[in-house]
């Protein structure tokens, strides 16, 4: 099919295809509104292969496809978790190559990752994959994340996860453990004078003073993290 070829072609000869980008973008604009999870997946993968070759003249039309791409990943989560995780590669590539198109979509991407982090119906590996991307997003775009006031949203979810019982008999990393890693990243990358008072007042003191053992655990984990290493 045209779409499956799109995935293969863009990986192999993305640079040579540059004259055809407008036609490709038009194709992707159509396929991103498809009801077929397979078509959504192939479109995201094909787009991810083009990221490294997007010149300045193509940034705007490529960026216009991103809201639909985020929706596509969201749709894939309920259809095929593995393909949703692979489709996230599009946004990983955008973050890595610093094409300046991801910033306007930081709020939507953060909300998507937070929704997945809290979705207990999904596999732990899927949740951790999206949390890993969120962690990278926070480190790479810390100033914008602060400006958009997304830190409060992230902290709210992190504390909810920290105050969750750990599953028994798990060898792989759990979302609860990864919540601690995200908190550590926030502490390292955000200004301590803003972060510490907010953490103490909203989360640590109420947590440590709670009658619930899990809330106390969450409060103590947070206290340990900020004691260990807040940014300047």
JOVENRA-V41039 format. One record per pair of residues at least 24 apart in sequence whose ideal C-beta (glycine too) atoms are under 10 Angstrom apart, sorted by the first residue. I is the first residue (numbers start at 1). GAP is how many residues later the second one is. If there is no record, write none. Layout:
i->{I:I}
gap->{GAP:GAP}
This chain:
i->{1:1:1:2:2:2:2:3:3:3:3:3:3:3:3:3:3:3:3:3:3:4:4:4:4:4:5:5:6:6:6:6:6:6:6:6:6:7:7:7:7:7:7:7:7:7:8:8:8:8:9:9:9:10:10:10:10:10:10:10:10:11:11:11:11:11:12:13:13:14:14:14:14:14:14:14:15:15:15:16:17:17:17:18:18:18:18:18:18:21:21:21:21:21:21:21:21:22:22:22:24:24:24:24:25:25:25:25:25:25:25:26:28:28:28:28:28:29:29:29:29:31:31:31:32:32:32:32:32:32:32:32:32:33:33:33:34:34:35:36:36:37:37:37:37:37:37:37:37:37:37:38:38:38:38:39:40:40:40:40:40:40:40:40:40:40:40:40:40:41:41:41:41:41:41:41:41:41:41:41:42:42:43:43:43:43:43:44:44:44:44:44:44:44:44:44:44:44:44:44:44:45:45:45:45:45:46:47:47:47:47:47:47:47:48:48:48:48:48:48:48:48:48:49:49:49:50:50:51:51:51:51:51:51:51:51:51:51:51:52:52:52:52:53:54:54:54:54:55:56:56:58:59:59:59:60:62:62:62:63:63:63:63:63:63:63:63:64:65:65:66:66:66:66:66:66:66:66:66:67:67:67:69:69:70:70:70:70:70:71:71:73:73:73:73:74:74:74:74:74:77:77:77:77:77:77:77:77:78:78:78:81:81:81:81:81:81:81:82:82:82:82:84:84:84:84:84:85:85:85:85:85:85:85:85:86:88:88:88:88:88:88:88:88:89:91:91:91:92:92:92:92:95:95:95:95:95:95:96:96:98:102:102:102:102:103:103:103:103:104:106:106:106:106:106:106:106:106:107:107:107:107:107:107:109:109:109:109:109:110:110:110:110:110:110:110:110:110:110:110:111:111:113:113:113:113:113:114:114:114:114:114:114:114:115:116:117:117:117:117:117:117:117:117:117:118:118:118:118:118:119:120:120:122:123:124:124:124:124:124:124:124:124:124:125:125:125:125:126:127:127:127:127:127:127:128:128:128:128:128:128:128:129:130:130:131:131:131:131:131:131:131:131:131:131:132:132:132:132:134:134:134:134:135:135:135:135:135:135:135:136:137:138:138:138:138:138:138:139:139:139:139:139:140:141:142:142:142:142:142:142:142:143:143:145:145:145:146:146:146:146:146:151:151:151:151:151:151:152:152:154:154:154:154:154:155:155:155:155:155:155:155:155:155:156:156:157:158:158:158:158:158:158:158:158:159:159:159:159:159:159:159:159:159:159:159:159:160:161:162:162:162:162:162:162:162:162:162:162:162:163:163:163:163:163:163:163:163:163:163:163:163:164:164:164:165:165:165:166:166:176:176:176:179:179:179:180:180:180:180:180:181:182:183:183:183:183:183:183:184:184:184:184:184:184:185:186:186:186:186:187:187:187:187:187:187:187:187:188:188:188:188:188:189:189:190:190:191:191:191:192:192:192:192:192:193:193:193:194:195:195:195:196:196:196:199:199:199:199:200}
gap->{37:38:41:25:29:37:40:24:25:27:28:31:33:35:36:37:38:39:40:42:43:34:35:38:41:42:37:41:25:33:36:37:39:40:41:43:44:34:35:36:37:38:39:40:41:42:34:37:38:41:37:40:41:35:36:37:38:39:40:41:43:34:35:37:38:39:37:36:40:32:35:36:37:38:39:40:35:37:38:37:32:33:36:32:35:36:37:39:40:29:32:33:34:36:37:40:41:35:36:39:26:34:37:38:25:33:35:36:37:39:40:35:33:34:37:40:41:32:35:36:39:34:37:41:33:34:35:36:37:38:39:40:43:35:38:39:38:41:40:39:43:35:38:39:40:41:42:43:46:47:50:38:41:42:45:33:28:29:31:32:33:34:35:36:39:40:43:44:47:31:32:34:35:38:39:41:42:43:45:46:41:45:25:26:29:44:47:24:25:26:28:29:32:39:40:42:43:44:45:46:47:38:41:42:44:45:44:25:40:42:43:44:46:47:38:39:40:41:42:43:44:45:46:40:41:44:40:43:38:39:40:41:42:43:44:45:46:48:50:41:44:45:47:44:40:43:45:47:44:43:44:41:40:41:42:41:32:37:39:31:36:37:38:39:40:41:42:37:25:36:24:25:28:35:36:38:39:42:43:37:38:41:25:36:35:38:39:41:42:37:41:36:39:43:57:34:37:38:41:42:35:38:39:42:44:45:49:53:41:43:44:35:41:42:44:45:46:48:41:43:44:47:32:38:42:45:46:31:38:40:41:43:44:45:48:43:24:25:28:38:41:42:44:45:44:42:45:46:40:41:44:45:38:41:42:44:45:46:40:44:42:35:38:39:42:38:41:44:45:40:31:32:35:38:39:41:42:44:37:38:41:42:43:46:24:25:28:32:41:24:27:28:31:35:38:40:41:43:44:47:39:42:24:25:41:44:69:36:39:40:42:43:44:46:42:59:37:40:41:43:44:58:61:62:65:39:42:43:46:57:56:44:55:53:49:43:46:48:49:50:51:52:53:54:47:48:49:50:49:34:46:47:48:49:51:44:45:46:47:49:50:53:49:45:48:26:27:30:42:44:46:47:48:50:51:41:46:49:50:24:44:48:51:43:46:47:48:49:50:51:49:48:44:47:48:50:51:52:43:46:47:49:50:49:48:43:44:46:47:48:49:89:46:47:41:44:45:43:44:45:48:49:35:38:39:43:44:47:46:50:25:28:29:31:32:27:28:31:40:43:44:47:48:67:46:47:25:24:25:28:45:60:63:64:67:24:40:43:44:45:47:48:56:59:60:62:63:58:57:41:45:52:53:55:56:57:58:59:60:63:40:44:47:49:50:51:52:53:54:55:56:58:50:53:54:48:49:52:48:51:41:42:45:39:42:43:38:41:42:44:45:44:43:35:38:39:41:42:43:37:40:41:42:44:45:40:39:40:44:45:35:38:39:40:41:42:43:44:37:40:41:42:43:41:42:40:41:39:40:41:34:37:38:39:40:37:38:39:37:31:35:36:30:31:34:24:26:27:31:26}
